[in-house]
Amino acid sequence: MIRRRLPAADREHGFTLVEMLVTITFIGVLFAAFALVVGSGLRHSKQVEEESTLQTEVRGAIDRLSQDLRQAYTGEDGVVAIESISPTQITFLSPDRSTPVRLRRISYRLSSGTLERALAVSTDNDGPPWSIPALSGWATEAGSIVNSSLFTYFDAAGAVTADPAEVRTISVTVVVATLAQPARQSTYETSVTLRATPTV
């Protein structure tokens, strides 16, 4: 049998085993790098989404707290707006927006990293003496709070006070951190000065 040699241009070449292994390894490295980039992007996206949700929640809670405090009621009957204070809780009186007006007892507290709000509305609307039931049903306003003290109270002269009757300005500081990145913290602050005149 005579073998005829094909010209070099007509020979069919396949891949050698070594070439196949190198190619498979290279493709594997490319897929691993791609998976790493996609996974990192998804984690970062989730962190950004969590942080955005947390910021919206905290801003809303602080705005609501500030609005409630700005309406705090100090009546001509000697009723004082602020009933009780501590670094982690405040309870005060505020009128609602109904006609005739009812008086609300509102309380905010920090409990296990969560800002909570409770509300009780007077059963009467004919003025003092007001009949307000006990607070119940604490609702979550914001979570992931890492600072242990939210409220600082100041008297008319700007000195820190612990006497509810002397409080004229309340400073609120909320520090939050996401679960994914607890070291990355955001601070939200506001200050509310109570009205000196009756609102009802």
Buried (B, 14 or more C-beta within 10 A) or exposed (E): EEEEEEEEEEEEEEEEEEEEEEEEEEEEEEEEEEEEEEEEEEEEEEBEEBBEEBBEBBBEBBEBBBEBBEBBBBBEEEBBBBBEBBBBBBBBBBBBEEEEBBBBBBBBBBEEBBBBBBBBBBEEBEBEEBEBEEBEEBEEBBBBBEBEEBBBBBBEEEEEBEEBEBBBBBBBBBBBBBEBEEEEEBEBEBEBEBBEEEBB
